[in-house]
Amino acid sequence: MRKFFIGWSALLVFALLNGCETLETLAYLNFEPDASFVEPMVERRDTLTATGYAVIDVQPSDIPAQRRLLAIRAAKLDAYRGLTEQVYGQYLDSTTTVADMVVRSDSFRARVEGVVYGANLVQIEPRGTDTYEVTMSLDKSIVNDLRVLYLERAVMASRS
């Protein structure tokens, strides 16, 4: 694990010193990402799990059964978002404005982006009378495949 952190630290320093040339350099060196390259990033579990929630009453329908189905769908999408965060991480953007040594504004924005396939629906469970909970899982081997796919696309994008 220590070698992993040292290796990634060296790669980070290299990226900071060379700017945007890092991916081009990897492409120039005929870097071919594989699962062994990204495997240490995955937690030491066989599967990743994520749980999503959605409230029934806020769903846009006058029909109660349709509101329940929409809540289940929204909870499933929330669970997918949780899996995507675990696979690819989360992009955070923050801005703080200080004037006269006083914080005037402080804002944060979060974004997650990625492709997830092969997720398994573990359970759909009503929570109380107004909420659905959906739990989904993703096998570690698929997580490795997703990360390799991401790295390959990043290298290809740097070549063009």
C-alpha positions in Angstrom: 0.0 0.0 0.0 2.9 2.3 0.8 4.4 1.8 -2.7 1.0 2.7 -4.2 1.0 6.1 -2.3 4.6 6.8 -3.2 3.9 5.9 -6.9 0.8 8.1 -7.1 2.5 10.9 -5.2 5.3 10.8 -7.8 2.8 10.8 -10.6 1.0 13.8 -9.1 4.2 15.8 -8.7 5.1 14.9 -12.3 1.6 16.0 -13.5 1.9 19.3 -11.6 5.3 20.0 -13.0 4.4 19.1 -16.5 0.9 20.5 -16.7 -1.4 19.0 -19.3 1.4 17.0 -21.0 1.0 14.1 -18.5 -1.6 12.2 -20.6 0.4 12.9 -23.8 3.5 11.6 -22.1 1.7 8.5 -21.0 0.5 8.0 -24.6 4.0 8.7 -26.0 5.4 6.0 -23.6 2.8 3.5 -25.0 1.1 3.4 -21.7 -1.6 0.7 -21.7 -3.8 0.9 -18.6 -4.9 -2.4 -17.2 -6.7 -3.6 -14.1 -3.4 -4.1 -12.1 -2.8 -0.3 -12.5 -6.1 0.7 -11.0 -6.8 -2.2 -8.7 -5.2 -0.6 -5.6 -7.7 2.3 -5.9 -10.6 0.0 -5.2 -11.4 -0.7 -1.6 -10.6 -4.1 -0.3 -14.1 -5.4 -0.7 -15.7 -7.7 -3.3 -18.5 -5.3 -4.1 -19.3 -1.7 -3.8 -22.8 -0.8 -2.5 -24.8 2.4 -2.6 -28.2 3.3 -1.2 -30.5 5.9 -2.7 -33.6 7.5 -1.3 -36.6 9.3 -2.7 -39.8 10.8 -1.3 -43.1 9.6 -2.7 -45.2 12.7 -2.2 -43.0 15.0 -4.2 -43.2 13.0 -7.3 -45.0 14.7 -10.2 -48.2 12.7 -10.6 -51.8 12.8 -9.4 -51.9 9.0 -9.4 -50.6 7.4 -6.1 -49.3 4.2 -7.8 -47.4 6.2 -10.4 -45.8 8.4 -7.6 -44.6 5.3 -5.9 -43.0 4.0 -9.2 -41.4 7.4 -9.8 -40.0 7.4 -6.3 -38.5 4.0 -6.8 -36.9 5.2 -10.1 -35.6 8.3 -8.4 -34.1 6.3 -5.5 -32.5 3.9 -8.0 -30.9 6.9 -9.8 -29.7 8.2 -6.5 -28.1 4.8 -5.8 -26.4 4.9 -9.2 -25.0 8.3 -8.3 -23.6 6.9 -5.1 -21.9 4.1 -7.1 -20.5 6.6 -9.6 -19.0 8.6 -6.8 -17.3 5.5 -5.4 -15.9 4.5 -8.8 -14.8 7.8 -10.2 -14.7 10.2 -7.2 -16.4 13.5 -7.0 -15.5 16.8 -8.5 -15.7 19.7 -6.0 -15.5 23.3 -6.8 -15.5 25.9 -4.1 -15.3 29.6 -4.0 -14.7 31.8 -0.9 -14.8 35.6 -1.0 -13.1 37.5 1.7 -13.2 41.3 2.1 -11.8 43.2 5.1 -10.7 39.9 6.6 -14.3 38.8 6.8 -15.8 35.9 4.8 -18.4 37.4 2.5 -19.5 34.3 0.7 -18.6 30.7 0.7 -20.0 28.3 -2.0 -19.4 24.7 -2.9 -20.5 22.8 -6.0 -20.2 19.1 -6.4 -20.4 17.1 -9.6 -20.0 13.4 -10.4 -19.7 12.0 -13.9 -19.0 8.5 -15.2 -20.4 5.4 -16.8 -21.7 2.6 -14.6 -22.8 -0.8 -16.0 -23.4 -4.2 -14.5 -24.9 -2.9 -11.2 -27.1 -5.3 -9.4 -30.4 -4.2 -7.7 -30.1 -5.6 -4.2 -33.3 -4.4 -2.6 -36.2 -2.0 -2.9 -37.6 -1.2 0.5 -40.3 1.3 1.6 -39.1 3.4 4.6 -42.1 4.6 6.5 -45.1 5.7 4.5 -43.4 8.4 2.3 -39.9 7.2 1.3 -38.4 4.4 -0.8 -34.8 3.1 -0.3 -33.0 1.3 -3.1 -29.7 -0.5 -2.6 -27.5 -1.4 -5.5 -24.2 -3.2 -5.7 -21.3 -3.3 -8.2 -18.7 -6.2 -8.4 -15.1 -5.1 -8.0 -14.1 -6.7 -11.3 -16.5 -4.4 -13.1 -15.1 -1.4 -11.1 -11.7 -2.3 -12.5 -13.1 -2.5 -16.0 -14.8 0.8 -15.7 -11.6 2.5 -14.5 -9.6 1.0 -17.3 -12.2 2.2 -19.8 -11.9 5.7 -18.3 -8.1 5.7 -18.4 -8.1 4.4 -22.0 -10.6 7.2 -23.1 -8.4 9.8 -21.3 -5.3 8.6 -23.1 -7.2 8.6 -26.5 -8.5 12.1 -25.8 -5.0 13.4 -25.1 -3.8 12.0 -28.5 -6.4 13.9 -30.5 
